[in-house]
Amino acid sequence: MGSCRNKRSSEVECLKALKKLKEGDEKLRGCQLSDEFLLRFVRGKNCDSKSAFETLKNYAHIRRDKYRHLFANYHPSTVRHVFDSGMIRVLKHRDDFGRPVFVMRTDSWDVTEISINDILITTLLILEELLYSKETQEKGVVIIRDYDKFGLSHMRLCTLGEIKKACTIFVNSFPCKYKAAHIIRNSYFFHCLLSMAKPFMPSKLRDRFFVHGWNMDSLYAHVSPDVLPEFLGGRLSEEDAWDTSLEERIFKNDENFRNVNSNFITGGSL
C-alpha cells in the first residue's frame, strides 16, 4: 500500500512540474492538454519531469514542424488498406507481464500499395490507442517483427532517411516504453537495417532486441504460444488471436486522432 501511495505522489508531483514547464514554453502554452493526456508522458518517462517535457516538446514538434507533411493525414481512414492487409496488428491477449504484443509481418507488405509513411501512421495510431490504458503506460509494449519474405523491394524503401525519421518519431517523440523487440525469420537484410538504425537508438533500447531467426522456441521463451496465432506456431486461430476491438476503437475515434494533430498546430484543446 505504501509503495502505491508513493507512486501516486510521484506522479502528482511530476505532473505539476510538467504542467509548469509546458506553460513556460512559448509553443506549448496555447495547447490545452488534459491531465489524462499528460500522464502518458509522466508514466512513460517514469516520473522524470524533464524527460517527459522533452518528449512532449518533440511530440509537438514533429506534428507542427519537422514532419508536418506526414501528419497532415493523421487519421485511420487514410490507412485503412494497411489495417485490411493484416500487416500490423495487436494480440488479443497480453504477455505474462501484462504487456500488449504488437506484431508486424513482412509477408503482408505489398510495397506497391503500402508506403513507409503508411506504416508509420498505422503504427502511431495503434500505439496512441494502446496508451489510453494506464497499464500499458506503466508496463510498456512488446514487438514481434516477422521478416519472412523481406526482400530487396522492401529494403529499397528503408533508406537511411526513413530509418532516422522512424527513430525520431518513436524513440524521441513518443511516450511509450518499448520493453522488447523480437525479430524472427530474419535474413541478411535485417542486419543491414539494424546497423543503420543503431546510431539513432539509445543503448538501452538496442539491448532490448532479441534476434531469434527461425528458432521459434527461442521466441516462446519470451512470449507464450498460448497467446500467439497459428502462423507464429501458436495455439490460437487467426480469429481468436487478434484484438479486433482495438481496431474498431481506432476507426470510431477517427475525429479524435485528427484533433490530436491539429491541437499542436492551432493551440486547441485535448
Protein Blocks (a to p, Z undefined) as FASTA:
>chain_A
ZZmmmmmmmmmmmmmmmmmmmmmpmklmmpccdfklmmmmmmmnoopaklmmmmmmmmmm
mmmmmmmmmmmmgcfklmmmmmmnomaccdfbdcfkopacddddfklmcfklmcfklmmm
mmmmmmmmmmmpmklmmnopaddddfehiafklmmmmcfklmmmmmmmmmmmcccdcfbd
cdehiafklmmmmmmmmmmpcfklmmmpccekjalklmmmmmcfklpcfklopabdfklm
pcfklmmmmmmmmmmmmmmmmmmmnopaZZ
